[in-house]
Amino acid sequence: MAQAEATRVRRRVGVAGAAVAAAGVATNAVAYLVPVLGARQLSPGDLGALATVTAIAAIMGVPGLGLQIAVAVHRARHPGAVSGRVGWLTAAACAAAVVALTPVADALLDLPPAAVPLLALYTGAVVAAGRWLGELQGDERFARLAAGMGVLTAGRYGGLVAGLALGAGLTGAVLAGTATALLVPPALALLTRSAGAPPGEGAPPGEGGARVGGGAHAEDGLRLEGGGPHVDGGGITARRVVTASSATLAMLVASYADLLLARHLLPAAASGAYAVGTVLTKGAIWAPQAVTVLALPRLARGSRRTLVLATALVGACGALLVAASALAGALAFRLAGGPDYATLGRYAPVFALTGALYALVFVLVNAGVAAGARWPSAPLWTASAALVVAVEWLAPHTFTGIMWSAAATAALALALCALTLRRATPAPSGVDPRA
């Protein structure tokens, strides 16, 4: 009986993981449609303005993912905890930050007058979505989380894509995008409410698998804030959201730093070729992201076994991608950038290795956030600074010089994260550290 139940749970988790992974792929695919359609429908000036608007939205939307992580961690420790206040405050702060850009938008960015207020509403709605996604993630209702990710994708990009496809122009597309984005919070609120009580609170196990209670487990080994798992149901503090947002921003900066440096230091043709290589890096980073999403709630409850399993799965995925790049590097570059770049196939394993290392880094950073570490993003900021110093003043300003510097930086970030997590999360007394 127990074995049959374990098999059902594993199958449920596998299906949920596939759903989350599919939702992530769909998000990236739909986001890619925005610049593709913009290039075909807008003038060069409006295309540049669209790129600026989407870049601002992406940067200002980082706290939304930080909010999701913080809420998921809190909800995993305190089933049923309410997080509405911090969600709305975070969304309002991000919208206000966009409004504060108005003088810059007018003087330097040459954006249409209506773009900034529309972008502020758009950003607030997208960031607010992190609250409900975090609740679903923390409750381990991963099938509904995948559906919620689909709702966010449709609202975040659907209006923009439709506006561009219908020839509505820059302002019309942004207006349509804002209109659909404003539908996201009520849709997610309805989806979350219909999910019912979290498992362990009277409801049957969710679609994502059986939830384990909020207390310490036999396999626990990560120390949460205060020396052990929280037992109070206090609200999420602003510091936790800021910490998770800083970690999210650090991951974004680290994964794009070498691309920006290549654009700065290399000739146009070489920087373009390097950009094609980073497509492989991003693929290796995000291919196993569903593992981290599924692991986070149990990491929040201190499960060392989950950390070991997540690290092993992400590492295995990375090793597979590196091996595939070594065997079919020319094909990988051809798929990423076209036949003109197939001759660079010999470099494909290095780009894939960089992404695979960062994928492991992201697991450890999320584990640090889940464990209540004060500065889980510090290793990534340190490694990013080291990359800038190395590329600017130590390594040759060549394609391979930047490529190998990026790979070494990813390895440095992984070592620093492992060391930081090891020091910050010793096993509590009475727990076998080998568990």
N, C-alpha and C positions, 0 to 999 in steps of 0.2 A: 504493500500500500504506500509506504513512504517513498519507495523507489519510483512508483508510478506518478506520485505527486511531484517529485523532483523532476521527472521527465517532462511533465506538463508545464512546470515553471520554466524550465530551460527553453522549451518550445515557445512559450509565451514571450520570454525575454528576447529570443531570436527574432520572432516576428516583429516585436516592438522595435528592436534595433534596426531591422531592415526598413521599417516605416520611417524612423527618424533619419536614417541615412538617405532614403529616397527624398524626404522633405528637404534635406540640406542640398542635395543635387538639384532639385527643382528650383530652390531659391537662387542658386548661382546661375542656373540657366536663364531664368526669367530676368534676373538683374542684367545679364549680358545683352538681352534684347534692347535695353534702353539706349546704350550708345550706338548699337547697330542701326536701330530705326532712326535715331537722331541724326546720324551721318547721312541718311538718305532723305530725310524730310526737312532738315533745317539748313539755314545758311551757315557758313563757317563761323560767323560771329555768334549766332544763336547756339551753335553746337558747342562752342567754347563756354558760353554761359551755362548751358545745360550740364556740361562736365563740372563746372564750378559748383553749381547747385547740388548735384549729386555727391560731390566730394564733401561739401559742408554737411550735407545730411548724413553721410557715412561717419564723419568724425563726431558730429554731435549725437549720433545714435549709439556711440560706444557705451555710454552709461546705461542704455537699455539692456544690453547683454550683461553688464555688471549688476544691474538690478535683478535680472533673472537669476544669476548665480547666487546673489545674496539671499534672495527670497527662497530659492530652492534649498540652500543650506539650512536656513532658519526653519523652513517648513518640515524638512526631514528630521530635525531635532525636536520640533514642537508641532506634532500633527494638528492641523486645523488652525494654526496661528494666522491671524489676520495681518495683512501687509498693505492695506489700501492707502494709508496715510503716507508712508514713505514712497509708494509708487507714484502718487499724484504729485508729491513735492519734487521728486526727481524729474518727472516729466515737465513740470512747470519751470524748474531751474534750467533745463535744457532749452525749452522754448524761449525763455528770457535771454539766454546766452545768444541765441540766434538773432533776436531782436536787437541786441546790443551791437550786432555787426552792421546795422543799417548805415552808419557813416562810412564804414569801409566798403560796403557794397556799392554805395553811390560814387565814392571818390576813386576807388582803386579797381573794383571788380566789374564795374559797368554792367550791373544787373538791372533788369526792369524794375520799376518802383514796386510793383505788386509781388515780386518774387520773394522778398524777405518776410513779409507777414504771412504769406502762404506757407513758406518753408518753416516758419516758427510753429504754425499749427500742425503741419506734417510731422515735424520732429517730435513735438509733444505727444502726438498720438502713437508714433512708433515706439518711443521710449516707454510710454505707459504700458504697452503690451508686455514688457518684461515682467510685470507683476504677475499676470495670469499664467504666462508660460512658466515662470518660476514655481508657482503653486502646483501646476501639473507635474513639473519635473520633480519637485520635492516630495510629492505624493506618490511618485513612481507610476504615474498613469501615462505611460510613454506613447501608447497609441493615440490618446487624446492630445498629447504634446505634439506629435507629428501632425495631427489635424490642425492644431493651433498654429504651428509653424506655417502650414499651408495658408491659413487665414491671413497671417501676417504678410506672407509673400504676396498674396493676391491684393491686399490693401496697400502694401508698400509700393508695388511696382505695376499693378494692374491698370490703375488710372493713367500713369505715365505712358505705359505702352499703348493703351487705347487712344490717348490723346495724340501721341505721335503718329500712330497708324492712320488716324482719321484726318491728319493734316491740321490739327488745331493750333500749331505753332508752339513756341516756347511757353508763353504765359498760359495758353489754353491747356497744354499738357501738365504743367505744374498745378493748375487749378483742378484738373481732373484727378491728379495724383493725390492732392490734399483731400478732395472729397472722399475718395475711396479709403484713404488712410484714417479718416475720422470715423469710419465704420468699424475699424478693427477693435477698439476697446469694448464697445457693446457686444460685438460678436464673440470675443474671447470671454467676456464676463458670462455670457449665456452658456458657452461651451464648458467653462469651469464649473458653473453652478449646476449644470446638468450632470456633471461627473459624480455628484453626491459626496458623501463623507469619505475621507481618505481611509485606505485599508488600515486596520488596527483600531478604527474608531467606530466599528459597528458595521462597516460595509465589507463585502467580499473583496478578495484581492483584485486589484485593478488590472487593466489590460496589459500593463507592462510587467506583471509578475507580482508575486506575493511580497508584501512589505513586511519588514522585520520591525519589531517595536523600537521605540526611541531610546531604550536604555543601552547599556554596554552589552556587547556580544562576546561569545566565546573567542571569536577571532579578533576582537578589538586590539589595536596596538597604537593608534594615532591619538595623541592627547589633544583634546579640544580646549577652548579657552577655559581657564579656571582649573585645569588639571584633569578634567574628565568631561563626559558628555553633559550638555546643559539639561537641566530638568525643569527650569522655569519657562514660562511662556511669554516672556517679555517681548516687546516689539523690536523690530530691526532698527539698529542705530544707523545714523548717517555715515558713521565711520566704516561700517561693514560694506555699505553700498560703494563708498569711495574706494575702499580697499579692493573690492571686486572689479570696479571700473578701471582702477589703475592697472590691475593685472591684465584686463582685457586690452587696454590701450597699449601696454607694454608688449603683448603678444602681437598686436597689429604692427607696431613700429619695428619690432625685431624681424618680422617676416617680410617687411618691405624695405628695410634699410639698405640692403645690398643693391636692390633695383634702383633706388634713388641715387646711390653713390655711383653706380654704373652710368646713369644718365648724366651725372655731373662730370665724370672724369673721362669717359670714353668717347670716341668719335661717334657720330650719329649711327652709322651702320653697325658698329660693334655694340652700342647700347641697345639697338633694336634686337640684335641677335641674343644679347644677354636677357632681354625681356622675354624672349621665347623660352629660354632655359628656365626662367623663374616660373613659367606655367607648370613645369614639372615639379618644381619645389612646392608650389601651392597645392598641387594635386596630392603630393605625398603628405602634406600637412593636414589637409582636410578629409582625405579618404577615410581615416579611422575616427573621425570626430564623434560618431555615434557612440563609440565606446566610452568616451569621457562623459557624454551626456547621461548615459545610463549609470555610470559609476558614481557620479557626484553625490546623489542622496546617501548612498551607503558610506562613501568617504566622509560625509558630514557626521555620520554616526560612529566614526572611528574604526571602520573595518580595514585592517591592514591586508587581509586576504583579498579584498576588492582592489586595493592599490596594486598588489602583486599581479593579480589577474589582468587588470587593465593595462599595466605596463607591459606584460608579456604579450597581450593581444596586439597592442599598438606597435610594439617592437617587431612582432612577426609580420604584421602588415607592411611595415617599413622595409624589412629585409626582403620581402617578396617583391615590392616595387623596385628596390635597388637592383635585385637580380634580373627582373624583367627589363629594366633600363639598360643593363649591361648586355643583354641578349638582343634587344631590339631598340637600341638607342637612336638609330637613324629613323626608324618608323615613329618613335616618340616625338622627335623634333619635327618630322614631317606633319604629324597630326596637330602639333601645337602651333606651328608657324607656316607650314607649307613646304613644298619641295625644295625651295631655295635654301632651307636651313638643314636639310638632311645630312650634309657633310659634318655638322657639329655633333652628330650622334655619339661620338666617343666621350663627350662631356656629360651625357645624360645621367650616368650613375652618380656623378658628383652632385648634380642638382637634386636628384632624388634622395641622396643621402642627407643633404642639408635639410630637406623637408621632413624626412623620417626622424632626424634628431630633434627638430623643433616639435614634431608631433609628440614625442616623449616628454619634451620640456613642458608642453602645455598640459599633459597629464599631471605632472608634478606640481605645476603652478596651481592648477585647480585643486589638487590635494592640499596644498598649503592654504588656499582660501577656505576650503572646507574644514581644515583643522584649526582655523582661527589664527593663523600666523599673522603677525603685525605687518610685515612687509614682504609678502610672497612674490611681488613683482621685482624686487631688488636685483636678483640675479639677471633678469632679462635686461633691465636698464643698464646694469654694469657691462654685460656682454655687448649690447648695442653701442655703448660708448667706446668699448675696446675695438669694435669693428671700424668705427669712424677713424680712430687714431691709427689703426693698422693700415687701412686702405689709403688714407690721406698721406701718411708720412713714412710708412714702413714697407708696404707691399708695392710691387710694380703696378703702374696704372695701365693694366692690360686686362683683357677678358679673363684669362686664367688667374691672374693675380687677385682679382676681386672674387672670382668663383671659389678659389681655395681659401681665401680669407673668410668668406661667408660660411663655408663648411667648418672651418676651425672655430669660428665664433659660436656656431650651433653646438659644437661639442663642448666648448667652454661653458655655455649657458646650461647645458645638461648637467655637467659636473657641479656647477655652483648650485643649481636647484636641488640636486640630490644631497649635497652637503648641507644646505640650508634646511631642507625638510628633515633630514636625519637629526640635526641639532635641535630643531624647533618642536619635534614631535616624538619624544622618547616614550617608550611603553609605560603605561601606568603601573604602579606597584601591584603585584599579584597577577599580572598578565604575562604569559609566556611570550617573549619577543619573537619567537619563531612561529607563533600562531598565524 
